[in-house]
Amino acid sequence: MSGEIALTGATGFIGSRLLLKLSNAGWQVRALYRAKKGREPINLPNVTWITGDLDDDVALAKLIEGTEAVVHCAGVVRGAKRADFDKVNEEGAFRVAQVAAKQANSPRFLLISSLAAREPELSHYSGSKWRGENAVKSAAKNLRWTVLRPPAVFGPGDRELLPLFQSMAKGFAPIPAGKNRRFSMIYVDDLAMAVIHWLAAESGYGQTFELDDGYDGGYDWDTILAIGAKVLRNGSEVRRIPIPITLLGLLARTNIVAAKLFNYAPMLSPGKIREITHSDWVSDKNSFTTITDWQPMFDFERGLMVIFDKNNAKL
């Protein structure tokens, strides 16, 4: 590959892995970087860092001008109120799409959304991802957009699921009470390779695609714990600790109050509880595979083995 693309969200969990894969594949990447004290962007071949943020139209124009594709990966997953999410997930997506559409030769546009957008009523986060998708679609008639909706993403560098994996390695797993919930997952490097396949395929415009790791029908918690026991405990049981939904709700409401008092962005919120207790987060990659020939390489078991190897001292 030799084309030049623009990437937002390049310092995040997903974006940083995507940046590495793009660099290794030979893509020339302009990556948006928000300057922050004590943080320096990683030096990679074929990568040019552009200082700015999603509010800076000048920086966005410098990021996008002359590129053949834009991959918008920036997003917010933590917050207490709708505005915390919409500023980036909706308004930021719209601004990037608008700048892309204004170019003399408008680049292709890929939005990394979330499977949560399928159920926008559940939370401020899921609603913001759905609104972000609609914002991109409405940015301009000439924009060749594609939306990817990955399910739960895991892999090295993920801070959200690592505590659960650490607990599983110790022999227990605190999980919301209740049964009959199924969900898909995807390993972060597989998501990155899905983007690279989209770039190569030059198709799928005006379409929204779901992704998954190829585990047919999705996982349930019993399967996840059985895999965890096999990978992390040499077959010794991982005991399920069911947490009552009412207790989770109380903790979430308390967390929202504390977040306002101490000025931090909470992950646990009433909306997040509704997300994680939703019965069906099973996705289907087949439509995307048909147009790109992309196939995932890591199911949960193989992905967990990689994380275990990379974080052995922590686990």
N, C-alpha and C positions, 0 to 999 in steps of 0.2 A: 504494500500500500504506500502511496506517496502523496495523497491529497491532504489539504489543510482543513481542520475542523476546529470549532469553538466548543469549549466545555465549561459549564458552570458546576459548582458544588465539588470541585476537584480536590478539596482538602477533607471532605467527609469520609465516612466509612465506605460507602459505595463508590463515590467519586474517585477516591484515591486508588482503589483497586482498578477501576476503569481506566484511569490515567496511565497506570503502569502497563496494562494490557495494550492500550492504544500505542504507547511508546514502543513497546516490544514488537508490535505488529508493523511498525514503520510509518504510522500516521504522524503528520506534523500537527501538533496540538497547541492551540492558544488556550490557556487555562486561567479563568478568573480567580483572583486571589484578594481576599480582604485582609489588609495589613493588620496585624495584631502583635502587641508587644510579647516577645518571648517565643514567637512562632515564625519559623522560616520555611518557605516552600521547598519541597524536595527537588534536588537537581537531577533531571532525567534527560536522556537523549531525546531530541525532537520536540521538546516542550518549551514553550515560551510563556512566562507568567505575565499576566496583565493585572495590574493593581486596580482595584475598584470594587464596587458591589452592585447589587441589583437596582439600586436607586440612582445610579450614575449612568446617564445615557451616553455621555462622552466615552466612558470606559467600555460600555457595552458595544458602542460603534467600533471602537478600536479592537475589541475582542472578535467581532463578527465580520467586519468588512473584508470582503475577498475570500471568505471561507466557502467551502462547498457544502458543509453541514454544520448544524448546531445541535449539540446534545445538552439538554437542560436537565441537570441532575440535582441542582440545588433544591433543598427543601427543609422544612422545619417539622420536627416530630414531637417537640415538647412545648407546652404552653398551658395557660390557665383560662384563657378566653378566646373567642373566635378571632379577634383581631391579631392575636399572637401568631396564628397560623396563616391567616389570609394575606398578611403583608408580604410573605415570601411565596407561599404555595399558590396563591391566586394572582395577586398584583404583580409579584416578581415574574411569574411565568408570562403574564400578559405583556409586560414591558420588554422582556427578552424577545418574545415572538414578534412584537411590533417593530423592534429594531431590525430583526432579521427580515421581515417583510418589506422594509423600506429600502433594502439594498438594491442596487441596480440589477444584480443577478441574485435574486433571493435564494439563499441556501435552503437545503432540506432541513427539516426541524423534527427532532425526536424529543418527546417529553417522557422522562422517567417518572411515572405517576405511582400509584399504589393500588393493589387490589381493594384496599379500603374504600376507594372511590365508588365501588359497586354498591355500597350501602351508605350514602352521604348523610342519612339522618341519624346515624349512630353517634357521631362525635364531631367536635369542631375540626379535628384533624381530617377525618374521612370526608366531611363536607368541603373542607378547603381543597383537598385533592380533586374532588369532583368539579368544584368551581374553577380550579386551575386548568383542568382539561377543557372546560367550556370556554375559558378565556383564550386559550391558545387557538381553539377552533374558530373563534370570532375575531381574531386579531387582524386578519386580512384574507381576502378571497384567493390571493395568489400563493399563499403559504402552503407548501407541501409538507403537511404535518403527519406524524405518526405518534400514537400513544402506546407506551408499554406499561402494563399493570403487573408488577411482580408481587407475589405473596410475601410472607415473612422471609426476610433475607438474613442469612447467618454466614459466619465465616470469621477468619482472623481479623481482629480490629473491631469487631462488634461489641459494644458495651452493654447492649440491652438484654441479650440472651445469655451472655457469659455467666452471670450469677446463677441462672438456672442450671447450666452445665456444671458449674462448680458444686452446686448442691447435689446434683445427680452423682458426681464423682465421690461424694461423701456418703451416699447411700439413701438420700431422701430427696423428694421433689415437692415443694409447695406449689400446688396447682388449684385453680378455682374448682370448687365443688360442682358436681353435675356431670352428666354423660351425654353421649350422642353428638359430640362436637367433632367436626372433621375440618382439616385445614391442609393446604399445600405449603411447601417451603421451597426455597431456592438458595443454592450456595452462591456467594457473592461473585466468584470468578465465572460461574455459568451465566450470571446476569451480564457481566462485562462482555463475555463472548457473544451473547445475544445482540448486544449493541454493535459489535464489530461485524456480525453477520448481516445486520440491517444495513450498515454502511456499505457493505459489499453488494448487497442485493439490489439496492436502489428501487425498492418497491414497497407496497403497503401504505401508500399515501392515503390520507383521509380515513384511516382505520385505527381501531383500538384493539390491542392484543393482550391477552393474559399469558403469563409464563408460569412454569412450575418445574420441579426437578425430575419429572418423569415417573414419580411414584403414583401409580394408577389409583384414582379414587381418593387421594389424599391420606393423611395420617390421622390417627386418634391418639389420645394421650397414652393409652396402654402400649401402643406400638412404639411411641417415642421413648417411654421408660424401658421397654424391653431392649431397644437398640442402645440406650444409654448404659444399661447393665452390661451388655455384651462388650461395648467399646471401652467404657471407663472403669468397669469393676470386674473384668474377667468372668462375667456371667453371674456375679453376685447380685442379688435383688436390689433394685432402687425402689424404696418404699414411697408410695404416693401419700402426701399430706394434703388432704382436701381442705381448702380454705373457704368457709361459708361466704356466699355472695354478699350477704348483708354486712359481714365484717369488712370485706373488700370495699364495699360502698362507703362505709364509715371512714376507713383509712383514706380513701380517695378524697372525700369531702374535707377531711382534716388536712390533707396535703395541699388542697387548693387554698385553704385559709392560711396555712403556713407559708405558702409561696407568695402570697400577697404581702404578708408581714415581713418576710425576709428577702423578698425581691429575687426569687429564682424561678426558672421555668420548670414546672413539674412534668414528669412522665406519667405518674399515676393520677388519674382523674376519673370522674364519673363516666365521661365519654370513653376513656380507655377501657374501663371495666365492661362497658357495653360491647366494645370491639372484641375483647378477648373471650367473652362468653357467647358471642354470636355462634350459631350452630353450623354455619356453612361458609367456610373460606376456602373451598376447593376450587382450583383453577384448572384451565385446560390450555396447554401449549400448542395444540395441533395446528391451529390456523397459522400461527407464526412460523412453525416448523415448515409448513407447506410452502410458504413464500421465500424462506431464507435457507432452508436445509439445516438450521441450527438444531443441535441436540444437546441436552445437558449431560455433563460428565459425572456429576456428584449427586448421589442421593444423600439422605440425612446421615446414614451410617458412614459413608465414605467421607463426607464433609466433617463429621464429628471426629473422625480419626485424624484428619489434618489439623483441626483445632487442638486436639489433645497433644499431638506431637509438638505443635508450636507453642503451647502454653503449659507444658508438662509441669514446670516449676510452680505455676500459679494454681493448677488444678490439684 
